[in-house]
Every structure is written in structure tokens, then in C-alpha cells.
């Protein structure tokens, strides 16, 4: 898999990083699920600060900024190579990008109205998933929401068949087992729900919504 000691590169192999946007756009319904994720967040209604955890090449952050230029958009990723691409794409914007670990967010408590995570959590071990979700809970304001797009529990015959192949990878197996809603609830989130499912060549891509109690 070409793994680094501290993180897994965006596509599992550093040599594929320059092709990230092209490959994601080819293999996943990127336009559909990112648009749906933003729509379900309702970010145009009284939202001032948004964080994209594991922002990758900043595709989602840029869409958020175009949705409402007045929103303060922050992006964070641990992968320096993917972050360099993101910074080039964001050069003419005021999106704030930093390199940091999702399990140790460099922000104060209650700092954001909405947090997004798109295709990040399946890269993390179970323990780091727990830590990252707890950190998101910490930096969200009371009443704030966490919106996730990531691989989830199989929902049809094809995705069940694919799941037998991807389960051998420890990090993604947690997602395939359907553990994300449980992890969210155990971290203090309420109104946790799966809002959409997409069939992809890699299995089920699920969208989730969770709220920090007011």
C-alpha cells in the first residue's frame, strides 16, 4: 500500500497523489455526493466558520467557498503532498489551509459551526477514528453539525461482494462493518443518521449527519 508510518497517502500510494483529482472524479460520483453533503448541511443559514477535516486537494472547501463567499473556510490535512496541491488550487481564495493531524486539531473549543469530513475516516485506525471524532466534537460549537462522506456498510449485492475484498484492510473494515454511527454516538453526538448511499466500484459510499447537543 505504500504506507507512511504516521498516515496513509490519499490513494494509498504516494506516487498516485498527483492523479488524485482525476482518479476520484473517474471512480466516484464526486459531483453528486459533495453537492448532497453541502446541501444537507444548510451552510447558507447563519454559518460563519466551517472546517474540512482531511481536506485533500480542497475540492470540497472550494465548493463551500463558492456556495457562500462570506463563510470562513478552513481546511486541514496531514499529507504534505496532497496539501501542496490544495494550496495551489486555493491561491486566489482566502481559504485557510494547515497541515495537522485530525486526531489533534489545532483549534480552540467551539470554534466552528459545521465540520465536514470527506473520504478521510477510512484511512484511520479504529482508535484514531475515535480520537478524530472526539476532536471534531470538541471544536464544534453547541448545536453545530458534523457531515461525513465515507465508505459504509454494504447495501446491495454488489457492495456486499466488494466488501469481502476491502475488509482485509484494517482501517476500512470498521466502515464496512457499519461502525461509524456507533462511534459518533459514543463520542456525544446526537441525531446521528445515514442520509444517503451511493454504489461505487469500491463499495457503498455513505453520507452521515450528526449534531453536537446545544
N, C-alpha and C positions, 0 to 999 in steps of 0.2 A: 504493500500500500504506500510505500514511500513516506512513512510517518516520522514526524519530528518528536523528540522526547516530550515537548510541552504542548503540542497541538497537532491536529491532523489538517493538512492543507485543504483548501477549499474543495478540490475534486479528488482528494485522497493522494495526490501526487503533485509535487511542486512543478514538474515540467508541464503540467496541463493548465497551470494558473493563467497564462496569457490567453488561453482559449475559453476561459470561464464563461464569459457572457454569451459567446456563440454556442457553446455546448448546452448551457442551461436553457437558452432560448429554443434549441432544437429538441431536447429531450423532455422538457417540462412545459406545461401550459402557463408560462410565466406571466404573460399579459393578463390572463383571466384570474389567476389566483392572487396576484398582487393587487389588482383592481378590487377584487372582492374583499381582500383583507383591509384595505383602506376604507372601503365603503362601510364595512361593519364597525369600524372604529368611530365613525362620525366625527372625524378630526376637525371639521369646519365649525363645530359648535362649542365655542368657548375654550378651545385648546390653544395653549401658548407655547408649550415646550414638549417636544417629542424625542424619544430615544430609539434608535435602531441598533439593537444588540446583535453583534455578528453581522455587521452591515455589508460584508463582502465588497463588491465593486460599487456600492452605493446606489444601485438601481432603484431600490425601494425608497431610499432617502430622497433621491431626486424627484421621484413621482410625488412624494408627500410635499416637497417644497413647491412643486408646480401646482398642486391642489390648493394650497394657501401659502403664498409667499411671506405672509406675516408670521407664520409659525417658526419658532426657533427649532431647527432640526439638528440633532446630534447623532453621530454615527461612531461605532466602536467595533474594532476587530483586532484580534491578536496576531493575525498573519501579516507580516510586513510587506510581502509581495502583493497580496490582494489589496492591501491598503494603499499602496503606491498607485495602483490602477484607479482606485476610488478617488484619490486626491486629484489625479489628472482630470477625471470626469467632473469634479466639483470645483475646478479652478475659478470659474466665473460665478460662483454662488457664495453665500455666507453659511453654508453647512459646516458644522464643526466636527472634524474627524480626529479621533485619537486612537493610538494603539494601546490596548489594555485587555486584560483577562475578564471574561464575562462573569467569572466567579469572584472577582474583586473589583467591582465597578468604582471608578474614581469620581463619584458624585455624592452629594450630600443626601440625607434622608428627605423623602417627599419632594424630590426635585423635578419630577416630570408628571405631566397629565396623562400621557399614553406612552407605553413601551411596545415596540414591535420586535419580533424575532422571526426571521425567515431563513429556513434551512440551516439553522445553527445547532439545535439541540441534539440532533442525531450524530453529531461529531463528538459529543461529550460522554464521558463515562457516567454511570448512574450517580455516583457521588458528586461529580461536577455538575450534572443536571440539577441535583438538589441545591447545590450552592448557588448556581446561576439564578435559579428561580427565586430563591430566598433574597438574593441581591436585587432582583427586579422588584420584588415586593417592597423591599426597603426604600428604593429610590422613587417608587410611585407615590403620589400624593393620595391621601384617603379619598376613596371614590374613583381613583384612576383605574385604567384598564390595561390589560396585557393581551396582545393579539399575536398569535403564533401561526406560522405556516411551516409544517414539517411532516415527515413521514409518520404514518399512524397505523392503526390496526386494520388488517385487510378487510375489505367489504364486499368482495365478489370473488368468483372462482379464479380469475386470472391473478388478482393480487394475493390470494391465498397461495397459489403456486409459486409466485415470485418470492413470497415471504420465506419459503424454505431455503432459498439461496442467500438472502440477505441476513438471515438470523445468525449466520456464523460470525458476523461482525458484531462484537460485543456491544458497541455503542448504539447501533441502530436497532439491535434486538429489543431494547427497552421500549422503543417507539412501536415496533411491530406487535409487541405484547399488549399494547394499549395502556401503558403506564403513565403517559403524560397527564391526563386528567387527575389521576390519583396524586401525582407529585404536586400538582398545582393546589389541590385541596389541602394536602398535608402541609403546604407552605403558608396557608392562611387565606388563600383566595376563595372567593365565593362566586356563585352564579357561573360555575365552570361548565362550558358546553362545547361540543364539537359542532361547528356551524356549516361545514361543507366538506365534501370529499371529491377527490379527483383520481381517476385511474391513470397511472403513468407507467412507463416501462420499468421503473424501479419499485412499483407497488403503489399503495394508497398514499396520496398526499392529502393530509387533513388540515383544516383550519380550526383554530380554537380561540375561544374568548373567555377571559377570566377577569374578575373585578376585585380590587382591594376594598375591604369594607370601609364605609365612610366614617 
